[in-house]
Amino acid sequence: MDRHSFFQLLSLIENHSVFQNESTCSQAPVIVQLAATLDRFGHEGNGACVGRSLFHWGIGVGTLVKYTYRVITALEDALSQEVVWPNREERRRISSAFSLKGFPGCVELIDGTLLKLSQRPKKDGETYFDSKRNYSLNAEIVCDDKRRIIYFFSGMPGSCADSTCLRRPSLYEKLKTDIHISSQFFDSGQYLLADSGYVPLPHLVCAYRNAAGCPEKEVFNTCLAKVRVINEHVIGVLKSQWFSLREIRIQLKNQRQNKYAMRWISCCIRLHNFLNGRDDWTEQDGPIVIETDDLSEPDEVLDDRRARERGINLRNQVQSTCFHLNNDNTVSG
């Protein structure tokens, strides 16, 4: 984060009521509380632990925790509109942009990522043990063509497949319902693009599994992967800006701590959007981590069969359009 963005952010929160109190002992300047909190957001491992603050900031552990709670509260209010679903006009613009890549109707990209935990959660800890042999949370990230995160959901154990996690948030109901119900989120023929870890739905088009030997499916999967790299890049940048998301040092031991971890994640995502287009952050400021896809089998047992059938029909239509468009481009080239 550059100096200009920092002071712009400071101006948004410095008058928040959370920094006002009626006691005779006044709080530290908001600029100090914000800087200390952002420092925690931007470090992983021991760099993010509260004990480090005494050495680097001269701030006690309890005081730093209070600073962090206050800043998170202020940021939630100040950046409440940073993560919003695109309106109809914006969706049409996004669809037009993706149509050039062979996916007319695509308005967003979705992918899941694992957020490593530094400690085993106290309750049902074994369910958080993921395929990479870490304790983690799953986070579903939806972004647009401009690399803005427009929807996210986190909190499910890392052992859960992406398709399973998607069933928890309200977005799933919009993805599987008819157009007259979900028109606030999707117009007719609009959909999200996803990898093969998901299942087809009326408004979700995912890659094929076992496409080898079928040229049409192979071309479709290749084209889809080229578009989906946007989402992978977004997740990589998010974790490179806010290193604390690489290893969250909050033990999930009760409901209060669970909620605190979700608020921490939410603030980092909203800050990502705040800086997107404002900051001069580049890849030279930190390495972008591109993760390998988790190709665990999607959970189809609980899937709505009729919704899946409609999703398969939509994918077949999109695949045909994509295949012919790429063939035409190959011939003309």
C-alpha positions as a printed Julia matrix, in Angstrom:
333×3 Matrix{Float64}:
   0.0     0.0     0.0
   1.44    3.36   -0.98
   1.35    6.53    1.11
  -1.55    8.1    -0.79
  -3.78    5.04   -0.39
  -2.94    4.79    3.31
  -3.99    8.36    4.04
  -7.07    7.99    1.88
  -8.05    4.97    3.95
  -7.29    6.87    7.16
  -9.63    9.68    6.12
 -12.46    7.17    5.71
 -12.25    5.77    9.24
 -10.68    8.41   11.5
 -14.05    9.86   12.58
 -15.68    6.5    13.27
 -17.4     6.24   16.64
 -15.32    3.2    17.62
 -12.35    5.53   18.1
 -14.29    7.81   20.45
 -14.6     7.19   24.18
 -15.72    9.11   27.24
 -12.98    7.96   29.58
 -10.23   10.2    30.84
  -7.67    7.94   29.16
  -7.73    8.85   25.49
  -7.05    6.36   22.72
  -3.92    6.3    20.62
  -4.11    8.3    17.38
  -6.15    6.52   14.71
  -3.16    6.63   12.36
  -1.2     4.45   14.81
  -4.06    1.99   15.28
  -4.56    1.69   11.53
  -0.85    1.26   10.79
  -0.44   -1.41   13.47
  -3.47   -3.35   12.19
  -2.41   -3.19    8.54
   1.01   -4.4     9.64
  -0.65   -7.48   11.14
  -2.73   -8.03    8.0
   0.43   -7.84    5.91
   2.52  -10.43    7.76
   2.32  -14.2     8.1
   3.66  -16.65   10.65
   5.55  -15.11   13.55
   5.43  -11.76   11.77
   1.7   -11.58   12.43
   1.79  -12.63   16.09
   0.8   -10.06   18.68
   4.05  -10.55   20.63
   6.0    -8.97   17.78
   4.23   -5.65   18.34
   6.04   -4.97   21.61
   9.4    -5.06   19.84
   8.45   -3.19   16.66
   5.74   -0.83   17.89
   6.21   -0.64   21.64
   2.58   -1.74   21.95
   1.43   -4.33   24.46
  -0.33   -7.48   23.34
  -3.71   -6.55   24.83
  -3.54   -3.05   23.39
  -2.76   -4.33   19.89
  -5.73   -6.7    20.03
  -7.97   -3.72   20.9
  -6.5    -1.72   18.02
  -7.22   -4.55   15.62
 -10.83   -4.99   16.75
 -11.47   -1.25   16.41
  -9.91   -0.93   12.97
 -11.75   -4.0    11.67
 -15.03   -2.52   12.92
 -14.3     0.82   11.23
 -13.18   -0.8     7.98
 -16.33   -2.94    7.81
 -18.43    0.22    7.8
 -16.17    2.37    5.62
 -15.66   -0.32    2.96
 -19.14   -1.86    3.07
 -19.74   -1.03   -0.61
 -16.42   -2.36   -1.87
 -17.82   -5.87   -2.42
 -21.08   -5.62   -4.37
 -22.76   -7.71   -7.04
 -22.76   -5.97  -10.46
 -26.0    -4.42  -11.64
 -27.66   -5.32  -14.94
 -25.74   -2.76  -16.98
 -22.39   -3.82  -15.55
 -23.2    -7.5   -16.11
 -23.89   -6.8   -19.77
 -20.52   -5.05  -20.07
 -18.74   -7.99  -18.47
 -20.6   -10.46  -20.69
 -19.54   -8.5   -23.76
 -15.9    -8.6   -22.64
 -15.95  -12.36  -22.06
 -17.76  -13.0   -25.36
 -14.53  -12.04  -27.13
 -12.91  -15.02  -25.41
 -15.67  -17.41  -26.47
 -17.95  -17.12  -23.45
 -20.91  -14.82  -24.18
 -23.08  -14.66  -21.09
 -20.25  -15.1   -18.6
 -20.54  -12.39  -15.96
 -18.26  -13.69  -13.19
 -15.59  -16.27  -12.36
 -15.64  -18.44   -9.24
 -12.94  -20.48   -7.55
 -12.14  -21.77   -4.1
  -8.96  -21.34   -2.11
  -7.62  -22.72    1.15
  -6.71  -20.36    3.97
  -4.21  -22.14    6.19
  -4.7   -22.04    9.95
  -1.74  -21.89   12.32
  -3.49  -24.12   14.87
  -5.94  -26.99   14.9
  -9.48  -25.74   15.62
 -10.72  -26.81   19.03
 -14.07  -28.22   17.85
 -14.16  -30.9    15.12
 -10.56  -30.09   14.26
 -10.13  -33.15   12.04
 -12.67  -31.78    9.55
 -10.36  -28.82    8.87
  -7.49  -31.09    7.78
  -7.23  -30.57    4.02
  -5.7   -32.45    1.07
  -2.44  -30.52    1.53
  -2.15  -31.84    5.09
  -2.83  -28.5     6.74
  -5.64  -27.25    8.92
  -7.47  -24.67    6.85
 -10.66  -22.83    5.93
 -12.22  -22.9     2.49
 -13.04  -19.56    0.86
 -15.11  -19.18   -2.3
 -14.07  -16.14   -4.34
 -16.15  -14.64   -7.17
 -14.49  -11.94   -9.3
 -15.13  -10.0   -12.51
 -13.01   -9.26  -15.56
 -11.41   -6.25  -13.83
 -10.15   -8.45  -10.99
 -12.56   -7.08   -8.42
 -13.98   -9.5    -5.9
 -17.74   -9.09   -6.04
 -18.76  -11.94   -3.72
 -17.06  -14.22   -1.23
 -17.92  -16.82    1.35
 -15.62  -18.38    3.92
 -15.81  -20.48    7.05
 -16.27  -24.04    5.78
 -13.58  -26.57    6.8
 -10.7   -27.04    4.37
 -11.58  -30.71    3.84
 -14.8   -29.75    2.03
 -14.87  -29.71   -1.77
 -15.62  -26.42   -3.53
 -18.97  -27.73   -4.76
 -19.95  -28.58   -1.19
 -18.94  -25.16    0.14
 -20.93  -23.44   -2.59
 -24.14  -24.94   -1.21
 -23.91  -22.93    2.0
 -24.18  -19.28    0.88
 -27.34  -17.72   -0.54
 -25.64  -17.47   -3.94
 -26.25  -21.18   -4.51
 -30.02  -20.66   -4.57
 -29.57  -18.02   -7.29
 -27.35  -20.31   -9.32
 -29.83  -23.17   -9.41
 -33.15  -21.31   -9.73
 -35.14  -20.17  -12.75
 -34.49  -16.77  -14.27
 -37.57  -15.02  -12.86
 -36.31  -15.76   -9.35
 -32.64  -14.86   -9.85
 -32.95  -11.89  -12.22
 -31.38   -9.6    -9.62
 -28.21  -11.65   -9.97
 -28.45  -13.02  -13.52
 -30.29  -12.2   -16.72
 -31.28  -14.9   -19.17
 -28.25  -16.82  -20.44
 -25.84  -15.33  -17.9
 -23.62  -17.54  -15.76
 -20.46  -18.01  -13.69
 -17.45  -19.91  -15.01
 -15.8   -22.51  -12.78
 -13.33  -25.39  -12.89
 -14.23  -29.07  -12.8
 -14.46  -29.07   -9.01
 -18.02  -27.78   -9.32
 -21.17  -29.24  -10.87
 -23.22  -27.66  -13.7
 -26.14  -25.46  -12.66
 -28.56  -23.2   -14.57
 -26.24  -20.23  -13.96
 -22.9   -22.01  -13.49
 -20.78  -23.44  -16.31
 -17.88  -25.63  -15.22
 -15.1   -27.49  -17.0
 -15.52  -31.08  -18.11
 -13.96  -33.94  -16.21
 -12.21  -36.64  -18.25
 -12.31  -34.62  -21.47
  -9.43  -36.55  -23.07
 -10.37  -38.0   -26.45
 -13.12  -35.49  -27.16
 -11.74  -32.53  -29.19
 -14.73  -30.3   -28.48
 -14.45  -30.79  -24.73
 -10.66  -30.39  -24.78
 -10.92  -27.08  -26.67
 -13.62  -25.92  -24.28
 -11.57  -26.78  -21.18
  -8.49  -25.06  -22.62
 -10.42  -21.89  -23.41
 -12.09  -21.93  -20.01
  -8.74  -22.32  -18.25
  -7.35  -19.28  -20.09
 -10.24  -17.18  -18.81
 -10.21  -18.61  -15.3
  -6.59  -17.59  -14.8
  -8.03  -14.18  -13.92
  -9.56  -15.62  -10.76
  -6.37  -17.49   -9.88
  -4.43  -14.25  -10.29
  -6.9   -12.41   -8.03
  -6.44  -14.98   -5.27
  -2.67  -14.85   -5.73
  -2.59  -11.06   -5.47
  -4.92  -11.11   -2.45
  -2.57  -13.4    -0.53
   0.5   -11.49   -1.7
  -0.92   -8.18   -0.5
  -2.16   -9.56    2.8
   0.28  -12.25    3.89
  -1.78  -13.06    7.0
  -4.19  -14.97    4.72
  -1.39  -17.46    4.03
  -1.55  -18.55    7.66
  -4.28  -17.21    9.9
  -3.04  -17.0    13.49
  -6.44  -17.12   15.15
  -7.36  -20.31   16.95
 -10.95  -21.29   16.21
 -11.86  -22.29   19.75
 -15.29  -20.69   20.14
 -17.96  -18.81   18.2
 -16.42  -15.45   19.06
 -13.02  -16.4    17.64
 -14.63  -17.97   14.57
 -16.46  -14.73   13.85
 -13.28  -12.74   14.43
 -11.44  -14.83   11.83
 -14.25  -14.28    9.3
 -14.15  -10.52    9.91
 -10.36  -10.55    9.45
 -10.72  -12.32    6.1
 -13.54   -9.99    5.06
 -11.45   -6.88    5.77
  -8.52   -8.17    3.72
 -10.84   -8.83    0.77
 -12.45   -5.39    1.01
  -9.01   -3.79    1.22
  -8.04   -5.71   -1.93
 -10.9    -4.05   -3.81
 -10.13   -0.67   -2.25
  -6.57   -0.84   -3.55
  -7.54   -2.29   -6.92
  -7.18    0.6    -9.34
  -5.98    3.01   -6.64
  -2.64    1.6    -5.57
   0.6     1.27   -7.52
   1.13   -2.28   -6.2
   3.02   -4.42   -8.68
   4.36   -7.95   -8.79
   7.75   -6.53   -7.75
   6.27   -5.66   -4.35
   5.82   -9.34   -3.56
   5.56  -12.71   -5.29
   2.13  -13.72   -6.54
   1.28  -17.23   -5.42
  -0.73  -19.15   -8.03
  -2.2   -22.25   -6.45
  -2.73  -25.61   -8.08
  -6.37  -26.61   -8.44
  -7.88  -29.04   -5.99
  -9.38  -31.64   -8.32
 -11.26  -33.56   -5.66
 -14.49  -35.08   -6.86
 -17.47  -32.74   -6.57
 -20.19  -33.87   -4.21
 -23.04  -34.74   -6.55
 -25.11  -36.77   -4.11
 -26.77  -33.72   -2.59
 -27.13  -31.9    -5.88
 -30.54  -30.89   -7.23
 -30.9   -33.24  -10.19
 -33.19  -31.02  -12.25
 -30.97  -28.0   -11.71
 -27.95  -30.05  -12.77
 -29.71  -31.17  -15.95
 -30.46  -27.56  -16.86
 -26.84  -26.72  -16.08
 -25.6   -29.47  -18.41
 -27.81  -28.12  -21.21
 -26.38  -24.63  -20.7
 -22.82  -25.95  -20.72
 -23.47  -27.81  -23.98
 -24.68  -24.57  -25.58
 -21.69  -22.59  -24.3
 -19.29  -25.34  -25.38
 -20.7   -25.33  -28.92
 -20.38  -21.54  -29.19
 -16.84  -21.6   -27.79
 -15.73  -24.45  -30.09
 -17.06  -22.82  -33.26
 -15.68  -19.39  -32.34
 -12.19  -20.79  -31.77
 -12.35  -22.84  -34.96
 -13.33  -19.73  -36.91
 -10.44  -17.79  -35.37
  -8.03  -20.61  -36.25
  -9.19  -20.71  -39.86
  -9.09  -16.92  -40.27
  -5.63  -16.84  -38.68
